[in-house]
Amino acid sequence: MSLEAVRASDQSGVCTGVLETVAVLSPGGVRRELLHAVGEAGALADGEYIADAALVDRAVEWLTPRSLLTLTIDGHAVLMHGLVKRVIRAALARRERLTEVCLAVGSVLEARAKALAGSNDRQAVRDIPQQVSALLDNVAGPGYAADEKLTRLLLRLRFWALYHLIELGDSTLQAIAVGEPLTADLNRMLGPTHPETLNSQNSLAVAYRAAGRVADAVPLLERTLVAQTRVLDADHPDTLMSQNNLASAYRDAGRSAEAILLFERTLAARERLLGADDPSTVNSRGNLAAAYRDAGRSAEAIPLFEQTLAAQERVLGSGHPDTLRSLGILAAVYQAEGRAAEAIALFERTLAVQERLLGPDHLDTIRSRNNLASAFRKTNQIARAIPLVEQILAARERLLGADHPRTLSSRNNLAAAYLEAGRAAEAIPLFEQTLAACETLLGGDDPRTQATRNNLAFARRKAGEPEQGCAAHTAASPGELPDQVGGDLGDDGA
C-alpha cells in the first residue's frame, strides 16, 4: 500500500503520525510506550488530537500487514524498513515538515528521558541514547531547516543521553563519545561558564573517571568546580555535586588528603542545607567514611558507616539495595578491625534479606553467602562455613557452568574448607578437578594453576598420599590460598 493511499484513508491522521514518528527515530526500533507517549502528547495528528494507547496500537496493527511497519518478536517495539524511512523523511522535507516532526517527537523524548531518571528499567533507559542519536542523524541530513528551538532541544537531549549512559554503568566509552562533542558544542554556543556547559563538563568527567581516565577527569572537575563556585556560589547543588566528584577523583588518584578535605566540606554543607537524612547527605557521609577507611582512619570511618546505614534503614528500608550495600560494607569494615561477631551478624542479616527478596540464586545473594562463609572460616567456624560453600558451588555450577572462573574458585574454596575440617579425602577430588580445569583453561604456568597445584600437594600430604609429581612445588596451607583460586574471594559477582 502506498504512503499516499494511507494519508488519503487516514481520517484521524494517527496512522500517518505513527509512520512519521517511526521514520525519524532509531532503525533499531521504537518501543510501543514511546509511541503511546507521542500520541498522548497530541503529536501524532493535526490539531493536537489526543491519541490514547489503544488507538495508537490499532494504527500499528493496521499498518503492519500493509508492509509499512514490522513488529519485533515480542511485539514490544515497532520497526520500519530503511527504504520506507527514507521515502517518508524525503516527503517530510519536501513539505517542509521535517523540523516540525523532529521537534514534536524530541519534546516527548525529553519528557520520557526525565521520567526515566533513576529508573530500574534498563531497556527503556538504554533506548533513550539510541533514539536521541537517530534524531540527531535526521537533522544532520538533507531537508532540515535550521531551527533555534530544535537546536536547543537537541542539546538538552544529548545531555540526557549522556546522563543515562553514565547511569547504566556499562556504556562508558559511548558516554565519552557523546559527552566530548556535547561539551565542545555547549562551550561554543553557550559559553564556558554557562550552567549547562558546566553540568556537561561534570558529567563528562564522571565518564572519564568510570573509564579509568582519572588524569583527564581531575583537571576538568577542577575547572568546573572553580567556575561553579564563582558563577553559582559554593552551596549550590551543582557546585556540591562537582565538589563530591572531584573528591572521588582525588581518591582514585591516591590524593587522599585532598579527597578527605573536599568530602568533609561537602558533607558539612549538605548537612546544613539539606538535613542529615537527605539522600545526597547520606551519600556524602558514606564517601567520607570510605575515604577515612582507605587512609587508615578506621576509628573515624566506622561511626560514619554506622550513621549511613542507620539513615538508609530509616529512609529507604532494610531491603533497599543501597541499605544492603551499606550493610555489607560495614560488615567488611568490622571484619577488618577484628570485630568478627559484629561482622558475622551483619553478613547474616544481609543474606537473610536477599534470600527473601531476591531468591537464593541471585548474584547478590551468592556474593553475600560467600562473604558469610569467609567470615566463618576466618573465625575457625568451619562447620558453619561448609554448608554455605557447598551451596555456592552448586549454584555456580548450575548457573555458570563447571569451568567458569568463579565456579573454579568456589570448588577450590570448598576443598580448602573440607581440608580444614579434616576431610582430606573429600578435598582431594575437588582440588584435582580444579587443577585439571586450570591447566586446560589457564595453562600450567598461570599463578592460579600453580596455587591449585600446591593446594593439591598439601592435601595429599595431609592424607598421607604420595604427591604424584608435585614434590617440586612448595605446598601451601589452606590459610595461604590466594584469592582468585583458593582462599576466599573478594567476591563481586556470582
C-alpha positions in Angstrom: 0.0 0.0 0.0 1.4 3.4 -0.9 2.0 6.2 1.6 -0.4 8.5 -0.3 -3.1 5.9 0.0 -2.5 5.7 3.7 -2.8 9.5 4.0 -6.0 9.5 1.9 -7.7 6.9 4.1 -6.4 8.2 7.4 -9.2 10.4 8.7 -7.7 10.9 12.2 -4.2 11.3 11.0 -2.9 8.9 13.6 -1.6 6.3 11.1 0.3 9.0 9.2 1.6 10.3 12.5 2.9 6.9 13.6 4.7 6.4 10.3 6.3 9.9 10.5 7.4 9.3 14.2 9.0 5.9 13.5 10.7 7.4 10.4 12.7 9.9 12.4 13.6 7.5 15.3 16.0 4.6 15.7 16.3 2.0 12.9 16.7 -0.5 15.8 13.0 0.0 16.6 10.7 2.3 18.6 9.1 1.0 21.8 5.4 1.0 21.9 5.3 3.0 25.1 7.3 5.8 23.4 4.7 5.8 20.6 1.9 5.9 23.2 3.6 8.9 24.8 3.8 10.7 21.5 0.1 10.0 20.9 -0.9 11.1 24.4 1.0 14.4 23.8 -1.1 15.1 20.8 1.9 14.9 18.4 0.6 12.2 16.1 -2.2 14.2 14.3 -3.1 17.7 13.4 -4.9 19.9 15.8 -3.2 18.3 18.8 -5.6 15.4 18.6 -5.0 13.1 21.7 -4.5 9.5 20.6 -4.6 7.1 23.5 -2.6 3.9 23.7 -5.4 1.8 22.3 -5.8 4.0 19.3 -2.1 4.0 18.6 -1.9 0.2 18.9 -4.8 -0.1 16.4 -2.9 2.1 14.0 0.2 -0.1 14.3 -1.9 -3.2 13.8 -3.5 -1.6 10.7 -0.1 -0.6 9.2 1.8 -3.9 9.9 0.0 -6.2 7.4 0.4 -3.5 4.7 4.2 -3.9 5.0 4.8 -0.4 6.3 5.8 -1.5 9.8 7.1 -4.7 11.3 6.8 -5.8 15.0 9.7 -7.3 17.0 9.3 -10.9 18.0 7.9 -9.9 21.4 5.7 -7.2 19.9 7.0 -4.6 22.2 8.7 -2.4 19.5 7.9 -1.3 16.0 10.4 -1.5 13.1 10.4 0.2 9.7 12.4 -0.8 6.6 15.1 1.7 5.7 13.7 2.4 2.3 10.3 3.3 3.8 12.1 5.6 6.3 13.9 7.4 3.5 10.8 7.9 1.5 8.8 9.3 4.4 11.7 11.6 5.5 12.1 12.9 1.9 8.3 13.6 1.8 8.5 15.5 5.1 11.5 17.5 3.8 9.6 18.4 0.6 6.6 19.6 2.6 8.9 21.4 5.0 7.6 19.4 7.9 10.8 17.5 8.9 11.8 20.1 11.5 8.2 20.2 12.9 8.0 16.4 13.3 11.5 16.2 14.9 10.6 19.0 17.3 7.3 17.3 18.4 9.0 13.8 18.8 12.0 15.3 20.5 9.8 17.1 23.1 8.1 13.9 24.0 11.5 12.1 24.1 12.8 14.7 26.5 9.9 14.3 28.9 10.4 10.5 28.7 14.2 10.9 29.4 13.4 13.0 32.5 10.8 10.5 33.7 13.3 7.6 33.4 15.9 9.3 35.7 16.7 6.7 38.4 14.6 4.0 36.7 15.4 0.3 37.0 14.0 -0.3 33.6 17.4 -0.7 31.8 15.9 -1.5 28.4 13.9 1.7 28.5 16.9 3.7 29.7 19.2 2.3 27.1 16.6 3.2 24.4 17.0 7.0 25.2 20.5 7.4 23.8 19.6 5.3 20.7 16.6 7.5 19.9 18.5 10.7 20.5 21.2 9.6 18.2 18.7 8.8 15.5 17.0 12.2 15.9 20.4 13.9 15.5 21.1 12.0 12.3 17.8 13.3 10.9 18.6 16.9 11.5 22.1 16.4 10.1 20.6 15.1 6.8 19.1 16.8 3.8 15.8 18.7 4.1 16.4 20.0 7.6 15.8 23.7 8.1 17.9 25.2 10.9 15.7 26.0 13.9 16.9 27.5 17.1 14.3 25.9 19.2 15.1 22.4 17.9 18.8 23.1 18.2 18.4 23.9 22.0 16.1 20.9 22.4 18.7 18.6 20.8 21.4 19.9 23.2 19.3 19.0 26.1 18.5 15.6 24.7 22.2 14.9 24.2 22.8 15.8 27.8 20.1 13.3 28.8 21.7 10.7 26.6 25.0 11.3 28.4 23.3 11.1 31.8 21.6 7.8 31.0 24.7 6.2 29.5 26.6 7.0 32.7 23.8 5.7 34.9 23.8 2.4 33.0 27.3 1.8 34.2 28.3 -0.4 31.2 28.4 2.2 28.5 31.4 4.4 29.5 33.0 4.6 26.1 29.7 5.5 24.5 29.2 8.1 27.2 32.5 9.7 26.4 31.8 9.7 22.7 28.5 11.6 23.4 30.0 13.8 26.1 33.1 15.2 24.4 31.3 16.8 21.4 28.4 17.9 23.5 30.7 19.8 25.9 32.6 21.4 23.0 29.3 22.5 21.4 27.9 23.9 24.7 31.2 25.8 25.2 30.9 27.3 21.7 27.2 28.0 21.8 26.5 29.0 25.4 30.0 29.9 26.7 32.4 28.2 29.2 30.6 29.4 32.3 27.0 28.7 31.4 25.4 26.2 33.9 24.6 23.7 31.2 28.2 23.8 29.9 29.5 23.2 33.4 27.0 20.4 34.1 28.1 18.7 30.9 31.7 19.0 31.9 30.9 17.4 35.2 29.2 14.5 33.6 32.0 14.0 31.0 34.5 14.0 33.9 32.4 11.3 35.6 32.6 9.2 32.4 36.3 9.7 32.2 36.7 8.5 35.8 34.5 5.5 35.1 36.8 4.6 32.2 39.8 4.9 34.4 41.0 8.2 32.9 41.5 9.9 36.2 44.2 12.1 34.7 41.6 13.6 32.4 38.8 13.7 35.0 40.7 15.7 37.6 41.6 18.9 35.7 38.2 19.0 34.1 36.5 18.8 37.5 38.9 21.3 39.0 38.0 23.8 36.2 34.3 23.1 36.6 34.3 23.5 40.4 36.1 26.8 40.2 33.6 28.2 37.7 30.6 26.9 39.5 31.8 28.4 42.8 32.2 31.7 41.1 29.0 31.7 39.0 26.6 29.7 41.2 28.2 30.0 44.7 29.8 27.4 46.9 26.5 26.0 48.3 24.7 25.5 45.0 23.6 21.8 44.5 25.6 21.6 41.2 28.7 23.0 42.9 28.4 20.5 45.7 28.0 17.7 43.2 31.1 18.6 41.3 33.0 19.0 44.6 31.9 15.5 45.6 33.0 14.1 42.2 36.4 15.9 42.4 36.9 14.4 45.8 36.2 10.9 44.4 38.6 11.6 41.5 41.3 12.7 44.0 40.7 9.5 46.0 41.1 7.4 42.8 44.4 9.3 42.1 45.7 8.5 45.6 45.5 12.1 46.7 43.7 11.1 49.9 44.3 14.2 52.0 42.8 16.4 49.3 39.9 14.0 48.8 39.1 13.9 52.5 39.1 17.7 52.7 36.6 18.0 49.9 34.4 15.2 51.3 34.4 16.9 54.7 33.3 20.2 53.1 30.6 18.6 51.0 29.2 16.7 54.0 29.1 19.7 56.2 27.4 21.8 53.5 24.8 19.2 52.8 24.0 18.5 56.4 23.5 22.2 56.9 21.4 22.8 53.8 19.6 19.5 53.3 19.5 17.7 56.7 21.1 14.6 57.9 18.8 12.1 56.1 18.7 13.6 52.7 20.0 11.1 50.1 22.8 13.4 49.0 23.9 13.9 52.6 23.8 10.2 53.2 25.9 9.7 50.0 28.5 12.2 51.2 28.7 10.6 54.6 29.4 7.2 53.1 32.0 8.7 50.8 33.8 10.4 53.6 33.7 7.2 55.6 35.3 5.3 52.8 38.0 7.9 52.4 38.8 7.7 56.1 38.9 3.9 55.9 41.3 4.0 52.9 43.5 6.4 54.8 43.7 4.0 57.7 41.5 6.2 59.9 39.1 3.4 60.9 38.1 5.0 64.2 36.7 7.9 62.3 35.3 5.8 59.5 33.2 3.3 61.5 30.8 5.8 63.2 30.1 7.4 59.7 29.5 4.0 58.2 27.1 3.2 61.1 25.3 6.5 60.7 25.0 6.0 56.9 23.4 2.5 57.5 21.0 3.8 60.1 19.8 6.6 57.9 19.3 4.3 54.9 17.3 1.8 57.1 15.2 4.7 58.3 14.6 6.4 55.0 14.9 3.6 52.4 14.0 0.5 54.4 16.0 -2.6 55.2 15.5 -4.3 51.8 16.7 -1.4 49.6 19.8 -2.2 47.5 21.7 0.8 49.0 20.9 -0.3 52.5 22.1 -3.9 51.8 25.2 -2.5 50.2 26.0 -0.4 53.3 25.3 -3.5 55.5 28.0 -5.4 53.5 30.5 -2.5 53.7 30.1 -2.1 57.4 30.4 -5.8 58.0 33.6 -5.9 56.0 35.0 -3.0 58.0 34.1 -4.7 61.3 35.8 -7.8 60.0 39.0 -5.9 59.0 39.1 -4.4 62.5 38.8 -7.8 64.2 35.1 -7.3 65.3 34.2 -10.7 64.0 31.0 -11.2 65.9 29.5 -7.9 64.7 30.7 -8.6 61.1 29.0 -12.0 61.1 25.8 -10.7 62.5 25.6 -8.1 59.6 26.5 -10.7 57.0 23.8 -12.9 58.3 21.2 -10.1 58.2 22.2 -9.2 54.6 21.9 -12.8 53.4 18.6 -13.3 55.1 17.1 -10.2 53.4 18.5 -11.1 50.0 17.3 -14.7 50.1 13.8 -13.4 50.9 13.7 -10.6 48.4 15.9 -11.8 45.6 16.0 -15.5 45.9 18.8 -18.0 46.7 20.4 -17.8 43.2 20.6 -14.1 42.7 24.1 -12.8 42.1 24.0 -10.5 45.2 22.7 -13.4 47.4 25.5 -15.7 46.3 28.0 -12.9 47.0 26.6 -12.4 50.5 26.7 -16.1 51.1 30.3 -16.2 50.1 31.1 -13.3 52.5 29.4 -15.0 55.4 31.2 -18.3 54.6 34.5 -16.4 54.5 33.8 -14.8 57.9 33.0 -18.2 59.4 36.3 -19.7 58.1 38.3 -16.8 59.3 36.9 -17.3 62.8 37.5 -21.1 62.7 33.8 -21.9 62.5 34.4 -24.3 59.7 31.4 -26.4 60.4 29.2 -23.4 59.7 31.1 -22.4 56.6 31.0 -25.7 54.8 27.2 -25.8 54.1 27.4 -22.3 52.7 30.3 -23.0 50.4 28.6 -26.2 49.2 25.5 -24.1 48.3 27.7 -21.5 46.5 29.4 -24.2 44.4 26.2 -25.9 43.5 24.6 -22.6 42.4 27.6 -21.6 40.3 27.9 -24.9 38.6 24.2 -24.7 37.7 24.2 -21.0 36.7 27.7 -20.5 35.2 29.0 -24.0 34.3 31.7 -26.3 35.7 34.7 -24.4 34.3 33.7 -20.8 34.9 36.4 -18.9 36.9 34.1 -18.2 39.8 33.0 -21.9 39.8 36.7 -22.9 40.0 37.2 -20.5 42.9 34.2 -21.9 44.7 35.3 -25.5 44.2 38.8 -24.6 45.5 37.3 -22.9 48.5 35.1 -25.9 49.3 38.1 -28.2 49.0 40.1 -25.9 51.4 37.2 -25.9 53.8 37.0 -29.7 53.8 40.7 -29.9 54.4 40.4 -27.5 57.4 37.7 -29.8 58.8 40.0 -32.8 58.5 38.1 -34.2 55.5 41.1 -34.6 53.2 39.6 -37.5 51.3 36.7 -35.2 50.1 39.1 -32.3 49.4 41.5 -34.1 47.1 39.0 -34.9 44.3 37.8 -31.2 44.3 41.4 -29.9 44.1 42.1 -32.4 41.3 39.1 -31.3 39.3 40.1 -27.6 39.8 43.7 -28.3 38.8 42.7 -30.1 35.6 40.4 -27.2 34.6 43.0 -24.6 35.4 45.7 -26.3 33.4 43.3 -26.5 30.4 41.9 -23.0 30.6 44.8 -21.0 32.1 48.0 -23.1 31.3 50.4 -24.7 33.6 52.4 -21.6 34.4 49.5 -19.4 35.5 49.8 -18.4 39.2 46.3 -19.7 39.9 47.2 -23.1 38.3 50.4 -23.2 40.4 48.5 -22.3 43.6 45.9 -25.0 43.0 48.7 -27.5 42.3 50.3 -26.5 45.7 46.9 -26.9 47.4 46.5 -30.4 46.0 50.0 -31.3 47.1 49.3 -30.1 50.6 46.0 -32.1 50.7 47.8 -35.3 49.6 50.4 -34.8 52.3 47.7 -34.3 54.9 46.1 -37.5 53.7 49.4 -39.4 53.7 49.3 -39.9 50.0 52.3 -39.7 47.6 52.4 -36.2 45.9 52.4 -37.6 42.3 54.9 -35.2 40.7 54.0 -32.3 42.9 57.0 -32.6 45.2 58.9 -29.9 43.4 56.3 -27.3 44.5 56.1 -25.9 48.0 52.7 -26.9 49.4 50.8 -24.1 51.0 48.5 -24.5 53.9 44.8 -23.6 53.3 45.2 -20.4 55.1 47.6 -19.2 52.5 45.4 -19.8 49.5 45.3 -16.9 47.0 42.1 -15.1 46.4 41.4 -15.9 42.8 41.6 -19.7 43.0 41.9 -20.7 46.6 41.2 -19.0 49.9 38.2 -16.8 49.9 37.3 -14.4 47.2 36.7 -10.7 47.4 33.6 -11.6 45.5 32.0 -9.1 43.1 29.6 -11.4 41.3 28.2 -14.9 41.0 
